Amino acid sequence: MRRLLPTLPMLLVALPAMAQGPAGAVPACENLVALRQLAARAGEDRVRAAAQVSSQPGCRLVPRDAVGAVEHRAMVGGAPYECLALATGGCLWVMP
């Protein structure tokens, strides 16, 4: 137990990056309906959404550096959702 305590701060710093999925990828969907379905099935948890993204049509993991500025915004149930621009054109909806 004493050996694990010194590593705890490093683990806590790494957790947010791990929550985004492999290599900083984020779950993203072509439309807001698909994103809401994915989020509901994952219990609004980004880590679970990243794990389940392949089962939701129109959704995929996208590297964080592949998305840019906000093109559209929407409020659903008090939560803000954003459609982020892609370098290849268009935008993808991401979880808040």
N, C-alpha and C positions, 0 to 999 in steps of 0.2 A: 504494500500500500504506500509506503514512504517513497518508493521509487516512482510511483505514478504521479504523486503530487507535484513535483517540479515540472512535469510535462503538461499539466492541466492548463496553464495560461496559453501555451502554444496551440493546444487543441481548441480552446475557445476562440482564438484568433482565426483558426482555419475553418471553423464551422460555417460562417457566412459564405465563403467561397465554395464549400462542398454543397451547400444548399442550392446552388445554381446549376448543379449537374456537372458532367464531365467538361473539363477545360473551360469553365466559366460559361457554359451554355445555359440558355434560359428557355423554358417552354414558351412557344409562341404559336398562334393560330391565325389562319387566314381571315376568320370572322369572329366577331364578339360572341356569337351564340356558341360556337365550338369551344372557345376559351372558357365560357361560363360553365359549360357541361364538364369540361376537364377539371376545372377548379372545384365544382361541386362534388364530383366523384373522388377527388383527392382531399376533400375536407378543407379546402382553401390552403393546403400545405404545399409550398413550392417544391420541396424535396420529393414528396409523393407524386406531384403533378409531373415532375421530370421523369420519374420512373414509369408513369402511365401514359406518357405523351404519344407513344406509338400506337396505342389502342384507340385514339380519338382521331377520326378522319379530319383532315385539314390542319392538323397540328404537328409540330416537329420541334426538336431542339435546335436552337440557333446560337452560334457563338456570339457572345455579348458584343464583341467588336464588329460584328456584321450589321448591327442595327444602329441607327443614328437618332436624329431629332424626332420629336413628337409631331405626327401629322394630324392625328385626330385624338380627341378625348371624349370619354363618356363616364357618367356616374351611374352605377347600378347598385342599389341597396346601400347607398352611402359610401361605396368603395370606388375610387377612381381607377379607370382603365385607360391605357394609352395604346395607340397604334403607332409603332415606331417605324420610321423610314428604313428601307433596305438600300444598300448600295446598288443592287440590281434593279431597283424600281419597286414601287408599291410600298405597302407597309404590313406589318404583322402585329396582332394584338398580344400584349403580354400581361401577366398577372401583376396586380399592384404590390 
